[in-house]
Amino acid sequence: MRFITKKIHSYLDYPVAVSLMVLPFLLGLGESNPIALYLSVIVGVAALGLTILTDHHTGLLPIISYRLHLLVDGAVAVLFILAPFIFSFEGLDAYFYWINGAAVLLVVSLHKKEA
């Protein structure tokens, strides 16, 4: 049951990008490794740029295909799931990445193909 349309996805992108930039500071990430703070902020900035450049409803300069956007989202999800193992994140740092990675993977996997 795939129900997340291109339009729904496009409206999710901006708040997700902003949350990736803001939440690490609000949650105090970086206790186990400073990379836990900066990786999310860097990915959030990149996600904002990707969203602005994607050919979908909220893209401001639509030069990147939506298909490529979904592939990048999937790669980021995998990165977030693996980051705690690669960088030895513990506690909240690890949970933040695992939860966000799982959420992005879920959104991408529930993407409804266009007719």
All heavy atoms as an XYZ file, in Angstrom:
894
protein
N       0.850     -1.182      0.000
C       0.000      0.000      0.000
C       0.895      1.244      0.000
O       1.302      1.745      1.024
C      -0.913     -0.022      1.221
C      -1.776      1.186      1.320
S      -3.004      1.111      2.620
C      -2.003      1.308      4.057
N       1.217      1.710     -1.176
C       2.054      2.899     -1.328
C       1.141      4.112     -1.496
O       0.331      4.144     -2.415
C       2.974      2.732     -2.518
C       3.954      1.603     -2.310
C       4.777      1.382     -3.534
N       5.743      0.332     -3.260
C       6.948      0.293     -3.767
N       7.330      1.230     -4.619
N       7.765     -0.668     -3.475
N       1.304      5.074     -0.619
C       0.375      6.202     -0.632
C       1.060      7.571     -0.576
O       0.395      8.590     -0.648
C      -0.617      6.085      0.532
C       0.053      6.132      1.879
C       0.233      7.335      2.538
C       0.504      4.965      2.484
C       0.850      7.376      3.780
C       1.115      4.998      3.717
C       1.293      6.205      4.371
N       2.361      7.606     -0.469
C       3.052      8.895     -0.409
C       3.334      9.348     -1.832
O       4.185      8.797     -2.523
C       4.323      8.819      0.437
C       3.947      8.464      1.871
C       5.079     10.150      0.371
C       5.082      8.350      2.836
N       2.583     10.341     -2.261
C       2.706     10.857     -3.620
C       3.871     11.843     -3.709
O       4.418     12.292     -2.700
C       1.421     11.575     -4.040
O       1.234     12.713     -3.185
C       0.203     10.660     -3.964
N       4.203     12.165     -4.932
C       5.251     13.158     -5.194
C       4.908     14.484     -4.505
O       5.772     15.132     -3.922
C       5.379     13.336     -6.710
C       6.448     14.268     -7.169
C       6.463     14.249     -8.706
C       7.496     15.174     -9.280
N       7.516     15.142    -10.753
N       3.637     14.861     -4.549
C       3.197     16.122     -3.942
C       3.353     16.078     -2.419
O       3.882     17.022     -1.813
C       1.742     16.408     -4.320
C       1.250     17.764     -3.869
C      -0.147     18.019     -4.420
C      -0.603     19.421     -4.096
N      -1.924     19.715     -4.674
N       2.903     15.003     -1.797
C       3.043     14.866     -0.340
C       4.514     14.909      0.043
O       4.912     15.609      0.976
C       2.388     13.563      0.158
C       0.869     13.630      0.016
C       2.780     13.265      1.602
C       0.161     12.300      0.240
N       5.332     14.150     -0.694
C       6.767     14.112     -0.411
C       7.373     15.515     -0.492
O       8.172     15.898      0.353
C       7.461     13.171     -1.397
C       8.898     12.928     -1.097
N       9.396     11.672     -0.861
C       9.961     13.767     -0.989
C      10.692     11.758     -0.626
N      11.051     13.026     -0.703
N       6.964     16.272     -1.504
C       7.535     17.609     -1.683
C       7.220     18.525     -0.496
O       8.047     19.345     -0.106
C       7.040     18.243     -2.983
O       5.683     18.641     -2.898
N       6.053     18.354      0.100
C       5.696     19.173      1.260
C       6.391     18.709      2.536
O       6.529     19.485      3.486
C       4.179     19.215      1.461
C       3.478     20.039      0.409
C       2.616     19.449     -0.510
C       3.691     21.411      0.318
C       1.980     20.202     -1.483
C       3.063     22.170     -0.662
C       2.210     21.554     -1.555
O       1.584     22.311     -2.519
N       6.823     17.476      2.576
C       7.567     16.968      3.745
C       9.031     17.415      3.732
O       9.651     17.538      4.787
C       7.520     15.432      3.776
C       6.181     14.773      4.033
C       6.299     13.268      3.841
C       5.693     15.096      5.428
N       9.567     17.642      2.540
C      11.002     17.896      2.405
C      11.513     19.114      3.182
O      12.551     19.035      3.838
C      11.382     18.051      0.931
C      11.541     16.721      0.233
O      11.734     15.700      0.922
O      11.495     16.704     -1.014
N      10.830     20.244      3.105
C      11.329     21.452      3.775
C      11.357     21.310      5.299
O      12.390     21.590      5.923
C      10.534     22.696      3.340
C      10.879     23.138      1.939
C      10.065     22.823      0.865
C      12.046     23.864      1.691
C      10.389     23.222     -0.427
C      12.378     24.265      0.402
C      11.546     23.948     -0.653
O      11.878     24.337     -1.937
N      10.265     20.860      5.943
C      10.342     20.716      7.405
C      11.368     19.672      7.848
O      12.017     19.848      8.881
C       8.926     20.308      7.830
C       8.115     20.165      6.611
C       8.909     20.634      5.445
N      11.541     18.630      7.060
C      12.542     17.623      7.416
C      13.935     18.234      7.337
O      14.758     18.047      8.245
C      12.423     16.376      6.509
C      13.633     15.466      6.666
C      11.144     15.624      6.828
N      14.227     18.964      6.270
C      15.543     19.596      6.128
C      15.822     20.549      7.292
O      16.909     20.527      7.885
C      15.631     20.341      4.795
N      14.840     21.370      7.630
C      15.018     22.315      8.738
C      15.206     21.571     10.056
O      16.065     21.935     10.867
C      13.832     23.308      8.813
C      13.890     24.149     10.080
C      13.824     24.209      7.577
N      14.441     20.513     10.271
C      14.583     19.766     11.526
C      15.958     19.110     11.629
O      16.521     19.017     12.722
C      13.469     18.727     11.687
O      13.628     17.667     10.778
N      16.509     18.656     10.506
C      17.850     18.075     10.535
C      18.909     19.109     10.901
O      19.951     18.771     11.449
C      18.194     17.434      9.187
C      17.449     16.159      8.835
C      17.769     15.714      7.413
C      17.770     15.048      9.834
N      18.630     20.377     10.614
C      19.572     21.447     10.955
C      19.385     21.948     12.388
O      20.348     22.353     13.031
C      19.410     22.618      9.978
C      19.874     22.303      8.573
S      19.762     23.726      7.483
C      18.087     23.585      6.879
N      18.162     21.914     12.900
C      17.852     22.518     14.195
C      17.853     21.520     15.349
O      18.390     21.799     16.430
C      16.481     23.249     14.112
C      16.045     23.755     15.468
C      16.548     24.389     13.104
N      17.253     20.358     15.134
C      17.112     19.383     16.227
C      18.422     18.956     16.882
O      18.453     18.787     18.104
C      16.343     18.151     15.757
C      14.831     18.291     15.717
C      14.190     17.022     15.159
C      14.266     18.612     17.086
N      19.512     18.789     16.141
C      20.751     18.396     16.821
C      21.171     19.373     17.922
O      21.686     18.962     18.963
C      21.779     18.365     15.693
C      20.978     18.066     14.474
C      19.668     18.795     14.694
N      20.914     20.661     17.719
C      21.246     21.663     18.739
C      20.251     21.607     19.896
O      20.643     21.674     21.059
C      21.269     23.069     18.119
C      22.362     23.237     17.097
C      22.077     23.199     15.742
C      23.681     23.414     17.489
C      23.075     23.345     14.795
C      24.695     23.564     16.556
C      24.394     23.526     15.203
N      18.975     21.483     19.560
C      17.953     21.428     20.604
C      18.091     20.179     21.478
O      17.815     20.221     22.679
C      16.548     21.466     19.991
C      16.150     22.755     19.272
C      14.760     22.614     18.658
C      16.202     23.945     20.213
N      18.494     19.063     20.861
C      18.629     17.810     21.593
C      20.001     17.634     22.242
O      20.216     16.713     23.020
C      18.365     16.623     20.659
C      16.958     16.517     20.088
C      16.890     15.402     19.044
C      15.940     16.298     21.196
N      20.930     18.522     21.899
C      22.278     18.409     22.454
C      23.052     17.229     21.902
O      23.807     16.585     22.645
N      22.878     16.941     20.623
C      23.613     15.834     20.028
C      25.108     16.120     20.047
O      25.535     17.263     20.102
C      23.158     15.585     18.590
C      21.742     15.098     18.368
C      21.539     14.711     16.908
C      21.386     13.933     19.271
N      25.881     15.066     19.980
C      27.330     15.198     19.960
C      28.002     14.732     21.225
O      29.213     14.847     21.365
N      27.238     14.182     22.160
C      27.802     13.695     23.421
C      28.790     12.557     23.194
O      29.855     12.536     23.785
C      26.689     13.230     24.363
C      25.932     14.349     25.031
C      26.745     15.046     26.112
O      27.420     14.354     26.896
O      26.716     16.283     26.150
N      28.416     11.607     22.347
C      29.280     10.449     22.127
C      30.342     10.719     21.069
O      31.385     10.089     21.066
C      28.454      9.222     21.738
O      27.768      9.447     20.518
N      30.047     11.658     20.164
C      30.978     12.007     19.097
C      30.470     13.305     18.467
O      29.312     13.378     18.065
C      31.028     10.882     18.065
C      32.063     11.095     16.992
O      32.427     12.217     16.676
N      32.536     10.000     16.415
N      31.315     14.331     18.347
C      30.864     15.603     17.757
C      30.310     15.459     16.340
O      29.502     16.275     15.903
C      32.125     16.462     17.750
C      33.050     15.841     18.725
C      32.697     14.382     18.794
N      30.700     14.409     15.649
C      30.178     14.182     14.295
C      28.665     14.020     14.322
O      27.978     14.374     13.360
C      30.870     12.968     13.643
C      32.353     13.277     13.407
C      30.200     12.566     12.337
C      33.169     12.089     12.938
N      28.116     13.522     15.422
C      26.666     13.333     15.541
C      25.931     14.658     15.389
O      24.809     14.699     14.873
C      26.308     12.678     16.872
N      26.527     15.735     15.834
C      25.918     17.061     15.689
C      26.061     17.548     14.252
O      25.087     17.922     13.608
C      26.572     18.058     16.649
C      26.160     19.516     16.490
C      24.728     19.719     16.953
C      27.100     20.422     17.245
N      27.267     17.512     13.736
C      27.550     18.139     12.446
C      27.039     17.352     11.240
O      26.651     17.959     10.238
C      29.047     18.418     12.323
C      29.511     19.360     13.394
C      30.350     18.931     14.406
C      29.055     20.674     13.423
C      30.753     19.799     15.418
C      29.442     21.546     14.427
C      30.296     21.101     15.420
O      30.677     21.963     16.410
N      27.011     16.040     11.310
C      26.540     15.245     10.183
C      25.090     15.582      9.854
O      24.736     15.790      8.690
C      26.683     13.748     10.481
C      26.203     12.796      9.392
C      26.984     13.002      8.098
C      26.313     11.353      9.869
N      24.252     15.691     10.857
C      22.845     16.006     10.628
C      22.683     17.410     10.043
O      21.882     17.618      9.125
C      22.050     15.892     11.928
O      20.690     16.182     11.693
N      23.435     18.363     10.556
C      23.338     19.738     10.052
C      23.776     19.801      8.589
O      23.099     20.418      7.750
C      24.172     20.701     10.921
C      24.183     22.098     10.321
C      23.632     20.730     12.351
N      24.874     19.135      8.263
C      25.362     19.118      6.881
C      24.348     18.447      5.959
O      24.045     18.956      4.873
C      26.735     18.426      6.807
C      27.792     19.296      7.491
C      27.129     18.124      5.367
C      29.101     18.583      7.775
N      23.798     17.322      6.396
C      22.791     16.625      5.589
C      21.533     17.485      5.459
O      20.907     17.526      4.394
C      22.471     15.232      6.163
C      21.257     14.616      5.484
C      23.680     14.312      6.017
N      21.166     18.212      6.511
C      20.010     19.100      6.442
C      20.195     20.208      5.418
O      19.278     20.510      4.645
N      21.376     20.791      5.391
C      21.669     21.841      4.397
C      21.619     21.250      2.994
O      21.031     21.827      2.076
C      23.036     22.505      4.682
C      23.459     23.412      3.538
C      22.994     23.282      5.993
N      22.222     20.069      2.826
C      22.200     19.404      1.523
C      20.768     19.037      1.125
O      20.382     19.176     -0.046
C      23.080     18.157      1.556
N      19.974     18.575      2.079
C      18.577     18.214      1.802
C      17.772     19.438      1.376
O      16.925     19.354      0.481
C      17.943     17.559      3.029
N      18.048     20.575      1.997
C      17.366     21.808      1.600
C      17.730     22.167      0.165
O      16.857     22.497     -0.647
C      17.733     22.945      2.559
C      17.070     24.292      2.304
C      15.554     24.171      2.399
C      17.585     25.319      3.296
N      19.010     22.081     -0.161
C      19.444     22.347     -1.530
C      18.828     21.379     -2.518
O      18.363     21.779     -3.601
N      18.797     20.107     -2.167
C      18.197     19.089     -3.031
C      16.718     19.385     -3.272
O      16.235     19.296     -4.398
C      18.364     17.704     -2.400
C      17.799     16.519     -3.174
C      18.561     16.312     -4.480
C      17.846     15.263     -2.320
N      16.025     19.769     -2.230
C      14.596     20.073     -2.343
C      14.362     21.278     -3.245
O      13.474     21.259     -4.102
C      13.999     20.322     -0.941
O      14.158     19.132     -0.174
C      12.530     20.691     -1.018
N      15.149     22.298     -3.065
C      15.020     23.501     -3.897
C      15.258     23.176     -5.368
O      14.593     23.722     -6.250
C      16.004     24.592     -3.406
C      15.530     25.147     -2.060
C      16.164     25.712     -4.432
C      16.541     26.026     -1.342
N      16.177     22.231     -5.636
C      16.561     21.915     -7.005
C      15.775     20.758     -7.635
O      16.009     20.406     -8.787
C      18.057     21.583     -7.050
C      18.999     22.722     -6.667
C      20.433     22.221     -6.614
C      18.865     23.898     -7.624
N      14.843     20.166     -6.895
C      14.109     18.999     -7.404
C      12.889     19.408     -8.215
O      12.178     20.357     -7.877
C      13.673     18.087     -6.234
O      14.846     17.594     -5.594
C      12.855     16.910     -6.728
N      12.649     18.652     -9.269
C      11.495     18.871    -10.138
C      10.248     18.245     -9.495
O       9.844     17.135     -9.816
C      11.760     18.240    -11.504
C      10.636     18.482    -12.492
O       9.779     19.349    -12.231
O      10.614     17.790    -13.526
N       9.705     18.966     -8.510
C       8.440     18.580     -7.888
C       7.701     19.827     -7.449
O       8.132     20.935     -7.742
C       8.613     17.551     -6.776
C       9.431     17.954     -5.590
N       9.676     19.252     -5.212
C      10.074     17.201     -4.663
C      10.409     19.286     -4.120
N      10.669     18.042     -3.776
N       6.594     19.677     -6.775
C       5.672     20.778     -6.491
C       6.294     21.961     -5.756
O       5.873     23.098     -5.947
C       4.457     20.265     -5.712
C       3.638     19.316     -6.489
N       3.987     17.994     -6.675
C       2.484     19.484     -7.173
C       3.091     17.404     -7.418
N       2.159     18.271     -7.739
N       7.247     21.707     -4.889
C       7.817     22.806     -4.112
C       9.254     23.143     -4.516
O       9.898     23.942     -3.868
C       7.769     22.487     -2.601
O       8.541     21.307     -2.353
C       6.337     22.307     -2.126
N       9.730     22.519     -5.586
C      11.069     22.838     -6.080
C      11.090     24.241     -6.671
O      10.213     24.604     -7.452
N      12.064     25.026     -6.293
C      12.137     26.415     -6.759
C      12.927     26.543     -8.059
O      12.681     27.449     -8.852
C      12.760     27.292     -5.679
C      12.029     27.306     -4.334
C      12.781     28.148     -3.321
C      10.598     27.802     -4.502
N      13.887     25.653     -8.253
C      14.698     25.638     -9.459
C      14.804     24.177     -9.908
O      15.799     23.509     -9.652
C      16.087     26.225     -9.153
C      17.045     26.466    -10.290
C      16.461     27.469    -11.276
C      18.367     26.972     -9.757
N      13.746     23.676    -10.535
C      13.602     22.236    -10.789
C      14.547     21.676    -11.856
O      14.171     21.515    -13.001
C      12.142     22.099    -11.210
C      11.783     23.426    -11.778
C      12.602     24.435    -11.031
N      15.764     21.347    -11.452
C      16.731     20.801    -12.403
C      17.129     19.358    -12.085
O      17.749     18.702    -12.907
C      17.993     21.686    -12.507
C      18.683     21.839    -11.169
C      17.656     23.040    -13.095
C      20.003     22.586    -11.220
N      16.772     18.862    -10.898
C      17.081     17.488    -10.513
C      15.797     16.670    -10.610
O      14.751     17.099    -10.127
C      17.654     17.438     -9.085
C      18.996     18.163     -9.030
C      17.789     16.003     -8.592
C      19.572     18.298     -7.632
N      15.893     15.505    -11.215
C      14.695     14.673    -11.361
C      14.222     14.171     -9.997
O      15.022     13.992     -9.072
C      14.979     13.477    -12.280
O      15.791     12.524    -11.616
N      12.942     13.935     -9.920
C      12.371     13.412     -8.681
C      12.908     12.013     -8.396
O      13.131     11.643     -7.245
C      10.842     13.409     -8.769
C      10.174     12.929     -7.516
C      10.329     13.613     -6.310
C       9.395     11.782     -7.525
C       9.719     13.165     -5.153
C       8.774     11.334     -6.369
C       8.948     12.028     -5.195
O       8.342     11.577     -4.047
N      13.151     11.254     -9.441
C      13.710      9.903     -9.267
C      15.087      9.975     -8.605
O      15.378      9.203     -7.689
C      13.794      9.207    -10.610
C      14.292      7.786    -10.487
C      14.085      7.008    -11.764
N      14.458      5.627    -11.495
C      15.304      4.942    -12.215
N      15.860      5.496    -13.268
N      15.599      3.708    -11.913
N      15.934     10.890     -9.061
C      17.250     11.061     -8.441
C      17.087     11.507     -6.993
O      17.815     11.048     -6.106
C      18.101     12.058     -9.230
C      19.480     12.365     -8.650
C      20.317     11.095     -8.526
C      20.196     13.400     -9.500
N      16.137     12.378     -6.734
C      15.854     12.841     -5.380
C      15.534     11.644     -4.472
O      16.059     11.543     -3.368
C      14.685     13.827     -5.404
C      14.288     14.365     -4.069
N      14.512     15.671     -3.706
C      13.694     13.774     -3.000
C      14.058     15.851     -2.475
N      13.554     14.715     -2.027
N      14.690     10.740     -4.949
C      14.341      9.554     -4.159
C      15.558      8.664     -3.916
O      15.723      8.116     -2.816
C      13.245      8.744     -4.846
C      11.845      9.337     -4.824
C      10.908      8.491     -5.678
C      11.319      9.453     -3.404
N      16.422      8.535     -4.911
C      17.644      7.737     -4.740
C      18.555      8.357     -3.676
O      19.124      7.647     -2.842
C      18.383      7.610     -6.071
C      17.736      6.709     -7.106
C      18.454      6.824     -8.454
C      17.740      5.267     -6.643
N      18.680      9.669     -3.698
C      19.502     10.361     -2.696
C      18.881     10.176     -1.314
O      19.588      9.893     -0.336
C      19.671     11.863     -3.044
C      20.332     12.616     -1.902
C      20.486     12.019     -4.325
N      17.570     10.317     -1.219
C      16.896     10.098      0.067
C      17.173      8.695      0.599
O      17.454      8.507      1.783
C      15.378     10.298     -0.068
C      14.962     11.755     -0.056
O      15.818     12.630      0.154
O      13.751     12.014     -0.252
N      17.098      7.705     -0.277
C      17.374      6.329      0.131
C      18.805      6.163      0.612
O      19.062      5.481      1.616
N      19.751      6.784     -0.085
C      21.162      6.709      0.319
C      21.378      7.376      1.679
O      22.125      6.869      2.524
C      22.045      7.360     -0.743
N      20.710      8.506      1.904
C      20.816      9.195      3.194
C      20.232      8.329      4.304
O      20.789      8.255      5.408
C      20.127     10.583      3.142
C      19.972     11.184      4.531
C      20.931     11.523      2.255
N      19.130      7.659      4.029
C      18.533      6.767      5.026
C      19.522      5.685      5.437
O      19.710      5.419      6.629
C      17.249      6.148      4.476
N      20.174      5.079      4.461
C      21.169      4.037      4.755
C      22.338      4.627      5.535
O      22.805      4.037      6.520
C      21.643      3.357      3.452
C      22.821      2.439      3.707
C      20.491      2.593      2.802
N      22.809      5.797      5.126
C      23.892      6.472      5.855
C      23.503      6.706      7.307
O      24.291      6.441      8.229
C      24.243      7.809      5.194
C      25.175      8.727      5.994
C      26.562      8.109      6.127
C      25.243     10.100      5.362
N      22.285      7.200      7.531
C      21.845      7.483      8.901
C      21.731      6.205      9.735
O      22.026      6.212     10.919
C      20.513      8.241      8.888
C      20.664      9.740      8.835
C      21.709     10.338      8.166
C      19.741     10.554      9.462
C      21.849     11.713      8.123
C      19.867     11.940      9.438
C      20.925     12.522      8.761
N      21.303      5.122      9.121
C      21.188      3.866      9.866
C      22.573      3.315     10.209
O      22.786      2.762     11.297
C      20.338      2.852      9.071
C      18.873      3.318      9.048
C      20.455      1.452      9.673
C      17.989      2.590      8.060
N      23.530      3.490      9.309
C      24.888      2.975      9.533
C      25.776      3.908     10.355
O      26.743      3.454     10.981
C      25.563      2.685      8.187
C      24.941      1.575      7.340
C      25.675      1.457      6.014
C      24.961      0.256      8.103
N      25.481      5.205     10.359
C      26.338      6.195     11.031
C      26.659      5.850     12.485
O      27.819      5.984     12.901
C      25.724      7.593     10.926
N      25.704      5.408     13.296
C      26.046      5.076     14.682
C      27.099      3.971     14.798
O      27.914      3.984     15.720
C      24.712      4.631     15.289
C      23.686      5.359     14.481
C      24.246      5.360     13.081
N      27.097      3.051     13.848
C      28.095      1.982     13.861
C      29.449      2.495     13.358
O      30.492      2.179     13.922
C      27.633      0.805     12.997
C      26.325      0.220     13.445
C      25.173      0.437     12.719
C      26.242     -0.525     14.612
C      23.956     -0.088     13.126
C      25.032     -1.064     15.036
C      23.888     -0.843     14.296
N      29.417      3.288     12.306
C      30.647      3.798     11.701
C      31.374      4.766     12.640
O      32.597      4.721     12.774
C      30.339      4.501     10.365
C      29.792      3.483      9.349
C      31.563      5.214      9.808
C      29.178      4.106      8.103
N      30.596      5.657     13.292
C      31.191      6.713     14.112
C      31.080      6.466     15.615
O      31.372      7.349     16.413
C      30.551      8.064     13.769
C      30.739      8.468     12.334
C      29.660      8.531     11.467
C      32.002      8.784     11.844
C      29.820      8.908     10.139
C      32.175      9.158     10.523
C      31.083      9.219      9.669
N      30.624      5.286     16.000
C      30.499      4.907     17.420
C      29.586      5.844     18.210
O      29.897      6.232     19.336
C      31.883      4.838     18.080
O      32.702      3.903     17.429
N      28.460      6.224     17.588
C      27.480      7.030     18.314
C      26.832      6.145     19.369
O      26.579      4.966     19.133
C      26.383      7.559     17.393
C      26.837      8.501     16.312
C      25.987      8.783     15.255
C      28.081      9.106     16.330
C      26.366      9.654     14.238
C      28.477      9.978     15.323
C      27.620     10.247     14.271
N      26.508      6.747     20.496
C      25.833      6.028     21.572
C      24.647      6.847     22.060
O      24.574      8.050     21.834
C      26.800      5.781     22.734
C      27.970      4.895     22.369
C      28.971      4.759     23.511
O      28.811      5.445     24.545
O      29.920      3.982     23.346
N      23.744      6.200     22.765
C      22.616      6.884     23.400
C      21.773      7.667     22.418
O      21.452      7.193     21.330
N      21.427      8.889     22.806
C      20.564      9.741     21.996
C      21.149      9.990     20.612
O      20.416     10.048     19.620
C      20.309     11.075     22.711
C      19.353     12.043     22.023
C      17.978     11.401     21.833
C      19.241     13.330     22.814
N      22.464     10.127     20.536
C      23.098     10.332     19.227
C      22.732      9.197     18.278
O      22.339      9.432     17.138
C      24.624     10.405     19.368
C      25.110     11.647     20.093
O      24.313     12.586     20.292
O      26.306     11.678     20.442
N      22.861      7.965     18.738
C      22.558      6.800     17.895
C      21.064      6.722     17.585
O      20.678      6.523     16.420
C      23.021      5.519     18.587
N      20.226      6.898     18.594
C      18.777      6.798     18.388
C      18.274      7.840     17.389
O      17.405      7.556     16.575
C      18.016      6.909     19.710
C      18.251      5.726     20.611
C      18.763      5.888     21.884
C      17.976      4.429     20.174
C      18.994      4.803     22.711
C      18.202      3.334     20.984
C      18.712      3.533     22.255
O      18.939      2.446     23.065
N      18.820      9.044     17.455
C      18.434     10.100     16.524
C      18.653      9.641     15.078
O      17.786      9.803     14.224
C      19.242     11.375     16.808
C      18.988     12.494     15.836
C      17.913     13.351     16.017
C      19.832     12.706     14.754
C      17.681     14.393     15.123
C      19.609     13.741     13.860
C      18.524     14.586     14.053
N      19.806      9.072     14.819
C      20.132      8.634     13.460
C      19.331      7.406     13.049
O      18.853      7.326     11.909
C      21.646      8.413     13.306
C      22.347      9.737     13.152
C      22.801     10.443     14.251
C      22.491     10.313     11.893
C      23.402     11.682     14.108
C      23.080     11.554     11.735
C      23.536     12.236     12.842
O      24.113     13.477     12.696
N      19.183      6.452     13.932
C      18.407      5.262     13.592
C      16.950      5.607     13.311
O      16.358      5.126     12.350
C      18.493      4.221     14.708
C      19.820      3.537     14.780
C      20.663      3.249     13.741
C      20.450      3.058     15.962
N      21.783      2.611     14.217
C      21.684      2.474     15.569
C      20.106      3.047     17.307
C      22.559      1.889     16.474
C      20.975      2.470     18.217
C      22.192      1.891     17.797
N      16.353      6.455     14.134
C      14.949      6.834     13.944
C      14.768      7.629     12.659
O      13.854      7.364     11.871
C      14.421      7.604     15.178
C      14.323      6.655     16.377
C      13.085      8.278     14.876
C      14.111      7.351     17.707
N      15.642      8.601     12.425
C      15.533      9.390     11.195
C      15.793      8.539      9.957
O      15.093      8.673      8.945
C      16.485     10.589     11.231
C      15.894     11.750     11.972
O      14.931     12.347     11.512
N      16.447     12.072     13.125
N      16.786      7.664     10.031
C      17.065      6.786      8.896
C      15.895      5.883      8.584
O      15.508      5.713      7.424
N      15.302      5.302      9.620
C      14.140      4.430      9.428
C      12.961      5.212      8.865
O      12.238      4.717      7.985
C      13.763      3.759     10.743
N      12.745      6.426      9.347
C      11.627      7.243      8.862
C      11.793      7.582      7.383
O      10.834      7.477      6.603
C      11.509      8.518      9.696
N      12.998      7.965      6.983
C      13.234      8.306      5.575
C      13.101      7.057      4.706
O      12.496      7.107      3.628
C      14.617      8.976      5.385
C      14.941      9.150      3.909
C      14.656     10.319      6.100
N      13.620      5.951      5.176
C      13.496      4.697      4.436
C      12.021      4.317      4.265
O      11.601      3.881      3.188
C      14.257      3.589      5.163
C      14.708      2.396      4.354
C      15.554      2.806      3.160
C      15.481      1.443      5.249
N      11.230      4.522      5.291
C       9.801      4.241      5.230
C       9.106      5.134      4.201
O       8.321      4.659      3.371
C       9.161      4.409      6.607
C       7.680      4.079      6.710
C       7.440      2.601      6.429
C       7.154      4.453      8.092
N       9.406      6.431      4.231
C       8.796      7.367      3.280
C       9.155      6.981      1.851
O       8.290      6.942      0.970
C       9.208      8.822      3.594
C       8.844      9.755      2.442
C       8.558      9.296      4.884
N      10.425      6.678      1.621
C      10.846      6.304      0.275
C      10.181      4.997     -0.157
O       9.725      4.874     -1.298
C      12.387      6.206      0.189
C      12.829      5.587     -1.137
C      13.022      7.582      0.365
N      10.087      4.044      0.743
C       9.493      2.750      0.381
C       7.985      2.844      0.175
O       7.397      2.005     -0.509
C       9.822      1.693      1.419
O       9.161      1.963      2.634
N       7.342      3.843      0.752
C       5.893      4.025      0.581
C       5.545      4.979     -0.557
O       4.390      5.363     -0.718
C       5.268      4.527      1.889
C       5.279      3.526      3.042
C       4.718      4.170      4.309
C       4.514      2.268      2.689
N       6.558      5.336     -1.339
C       6.339      6.245     -2.476
C       5.419      5.586     -3.508
O       5.640      4.456     -3.931
C       7.665      6.614     -3.133
C       7.518      7.274     -4.455
N       7.000      8.533     -4.584
C       7.767      6.826     -5.699
C       6.954      8.850     -5.878
N       7.414      7.825     -6.559
N       4.397      6.317     -3.882
C       3.425      5.841     -4.877
C       3.913      6.281     -6.256
O       4.081      7.477     -6.508
C       2.050      6.425     -4.592
C       0.980      5.982     -5.540
C      -0.372      6.580     -5.146
C      -1.460      6.117     -6.070
N      -2.749      6.681     -5.676
N       4.123      5.320     -7.128
C       4.572      5.640     -8.483
C       3.485      6.399     -9.222
O       2.309      6.138     -9.060
C       4.931      4.362     -9.229
C       6.111      3.629     -8.626
C       6.535      2.492     -9.526
C       7.552      1.597     -8.911
N       8.726      2.174     -8.377
N       3.924      7.371    -10.014
C       2.973      8.158    -10.788
C       2.485      7.385    -11.999
O       3.210      6.565    -12.562
C       3.617      9.463    -11.234
C       3.960     10.369    -10.068
C       4.532     11.685    -10.540
O       5.305     11.696    -11.518
O       4.191     12.701     -9.933
N       1.277      7.660    -12.396
C       0.689      6.967    -13.557
C       1.321      7.429    -14.854
O       1.830      8.465    -15.000
C      -0.807      7.216    -13.598
